[in-house]
Amino acid sequence: MTRLSITDRDGVQTTVEAQAGQSAMEAMRAAGVEQLLAICGGVCACATCHVYVAPECLEFLLPLGSDENELLSALSHRRENSRLACQIRLEPAIPALTVQLAPED
């Protein structure tokens, strides 16, 4: 289990326990985070699951893939800690993950 802490665009914080192997996007949808659109359903095609990962959590994540990087490059709100939640696999090596939903582009 990974403890996933989410801050939505209104500043509302939610913490959930996510199953290993789930994506952060799947865990957020299961938790009812309505502001996470995830229009493509998690196939890395739309960037509507853009999140900012807390800097202390970045070291636990796999590097950006080329598709994810390309989608993020087109966003006006991209930061160094930007990721697509659909591309973050919650593995046992990630004890906790803190994210904030990025503004909609």
N, C-alpha and C positions, 0 to 999 in steps of 0.2 A: 504494500500500500504506500502511496505517496500522498502527503498532505498538500493539497493544492489551495493556495490562497489567491483569491481573485478580487480585484477592485474594478467595478464597472465605471462607466463614464460619468455617473452621478456621484461617485465616491463611496458607493455602497460596497462593503466588503463581505465576502462569502468565503468560507473555508469548507472544503469537502475532502473526503478520503477517496482517492482514485485507485482503481485496480491497475496492477502492473500490466503493461502491454497496451493499455488504452492510450489514445492521444489526449493531449490536454484539451483539445476541442471537444472530443467525445465526452470527457469528464465534465466539462462546463455545460454542455447541452443537457446531459443527464441531471445536472444540478439545477437546471432551469434558468441559467443565465441568459435572459432574453435578448440582451443587447449584442450578443455574439451571433451574427447572422450566419456565417459559415454556409453561404449559398451553394457552393459546389459540393458540399457534403464531405469534404476532407480529401479531395484529390489534388490539392495544390494547383487550383486553376483560377481562383478569384481574389484572394487576399482579404476576404471579408472576415477573417478570423485573426487579424493583425493584433498582436499584443506586445507589450513591453515587458521583458523579463527582468526581474530584479538582478542587479549586477552580481550579487553573491551567488546566484543560481546558475549563471551562464556556464561556469566551468563543468557542470554536470551534463550539459547538453552536447549532442553531436554537432559538428559544424554545419553551417548552412549548405544545403544542396544547391546546385545551379538553378533549378526551377524556382525554388523558394527565393533565392537571391534576386533573380530576374523580376519576380512579382513585387518584391519589396522595393526594388529600385524605382518602380513606377509610382510609388506612394509619396505624397507630399509630407507626410508625418513620420517618415522613417527616421529611426535613431540607431545608434550603435547596438542597442540592446533589443532591436525589433526582431520578432520572429512570427511565423505563422503557427497558430496553436495546433493546426492539423498536422504539422510536421514535427511536433514535440512528442516523442514517445516517452511515456512515464514508466521507467524501468526501476527495479529494486535499488539500483545505485543512486537514484534520485530520492532522498528521504523527504524533501519538501521543495515546492516550487511556488514562487510568488510572481504573479503577473498582474498587469493592469491593461484593460482594454484600451487600445489606441483610438483616437478620434476617427470617425468615418471620413473617408476621402471623397 
